Amino acid sequence: MSKSPSQKPIEIKISTVVAVSAILHSADTQALDAALRDMTGGVADFFEDDLAVLDVAALPPGSMPIDWAALVAVLKKYRLNAVAVRNAPAEMHDAILAQGLSLDSGKTRDDAPPKDAPTAAAQAGAEAQVMVIDTPVRAGQRIYARGCDLIITAVVNNGAEIIADGSIHVYSSLYGRALAGASGNAQARIFALAMEPELVSIAGVYRTFEDGFPAEMARGPAQIRLAGDRIDIHSVNPVTPVNRS
């Protein structure tokens, strides 16, 4: 059977891929192992084979050399797949590339515009960008709203994952995983009319609910926001938090 003339051996298309940012404050792999163990709380599928970009900008001056092979292995142990290193100085480049990792400068097309274009910046800021999903999000499905808020008008089931660089609004029940402020926006929030998530995250700060969502807030309208390095759960109406991690 002959192939169609239009059929190609390979096609390359733009795909939305999300990676977590792992900001290193230490190069000690034993310390990192212990920190990840505490963070995940023994939950085997906490990261679910997420891609990870390692950011070394926060390493203290004069810190110990990075054993890249050992570091990648530690992350893999917790189902984080390192794919790139961000903000690495030139002296690290050869060792990073030898490990099969990419180099990421940390700059994106969304970086601040030049100072000589204030009008364009004002116009961009005035344009509200939102991704709207009107259908249920099923188990195993992942949705990522890159550079904007995410609004979902249907249920987010257990085993589903919703991610946004901005805030997340679920005008139904939220049972799966919700990660807001994925690009580092600590002001992002998560809202749901019925809040019972498996895991929530804002700007990389996680909280899981292995013992169930707080009973006084479960199945009711609530919001989740970041207070320092703590995830707070609030009623949609009261100003004061009703539950803290």
Secondary structure, 3 states (H helix, E strand, C coil): CCCCCCCCCCCCCCCCCCEEEEECCCCCHHHHHHHHHHHHCCCCCCCCCEEEEEECCCCCCCCCCCCHHHHHHHHHHCCEEEEEEECCCHHHHHHHHHCCCEEECCCCCCCCCCCCCHHHHHHHHHCCCEEEECCCECCCCEEEECCCEEEECCCECCCCEEEECCCEEEEEEECCEEEECCCCCCCCCEEEEEECCCEEEECCEEEECCCCCCCCCCCCCEEEEEECCEEEEEECCCCCCCEEC
